[in-house]
Amino acid sequence: MLQQSNTRKGEANRSELLEIYPDRASVSRELWLRLLTEAQEHVDVLAFSGTFYAQAQPKVARMITEAAQRGVAVRLCFGDPHSQAVEIRDREEGLGGTPAAKIRSSLTYYRGLADLDGCEVRLHGTTLYASLFRYDDEILVNPHAYGEPASANATFHFRRLDGGTLADHYTTSFDYSPRLASERFFEQ
């Protein structure tokens, strides 16, 4: 019975993995847009700068506003440009201050969202091992490899299934990070 349960769990976990992209740029613009426009309950973003997110769709702030207006709970968490975690990432990638500047630039896309009902925009000082982009039961996970920019790393596309644990594993890491929960709202 235990082996049968483990077999089903393994099958569910493998079934949750929809796609592996060799780098984040290989995720199609159409997929990013579909996930955002079809979200009914949650849109959660956890990244340092997420600059590409707004550049892939210049109307992303308007699209997020529309999602919040239709009742989607939106949580956007970007790196605090003054945090030690951002400084360490900058040093590891040898970028000479670029990450903090990218975060400040990225935040300009989302200024209007900070006061929107149903939308939280926060800064975090968390060491990110992966950027997370959750849309209801689908999540894109972009793990970070030491010394490499997030864009150069693979991206995994998961869809949560009953009995599976992979999608929930990443969603839980977003939901329960004590550093994220305690950080201040983005100040305009």
C-alpha positions, 0 to 999 in steps of 0.5 A: 500500500505504501509503495502504491501511494509513493508511486501515485505521488511520484506520478503526480509530481512528474505530471505537475512539471509541464515544461522546462525552459533552458533559460528564462527568455525561452518562456514565451511572451504569450505564456506570461500574458496568458497566465496573467490574463487568465488568473482568477485567484492569485498573482504572486511575483517574488523577484529581485528586480523583475525588470524583464516582466514589465519589458515583456509586456509594457502594459503589465501594470494595467493588466495587474490592475485589471486582475485586482479589479476582477478580484485576483489577490496580487502580491508583488515582492521585489528586492530592497535595493538597500538590502544586504541580499541585493549587495551580495547578489551584486558581488556574486555576479560582479555587476557593479551596482546594477541590481539595485539600479534595476530594482529602482527602475523596475519599481517605477512600473508598479508605483500606481499599484501600491495603493490599489485594493487587492494588491500588495507591493512590497520590498524584501531583503531575502536571499532568493534561490529562485524567482517565483511567478504564481498564477492560481495553480500554475507557477514559473520557477526560475532558480538562481545559479551562483554567479549567473544572472537569473535570465541565464538560468532554467525556468520550470513551469509547474501546475499544481495537481492533487497528490503532487508536491512540487508546485506547493513546495514553491508556493509554500516557500513564498507564503511562509518566508518570515522575511517577506511577511515582515517587510514594509510596503513599497514607499512611493 
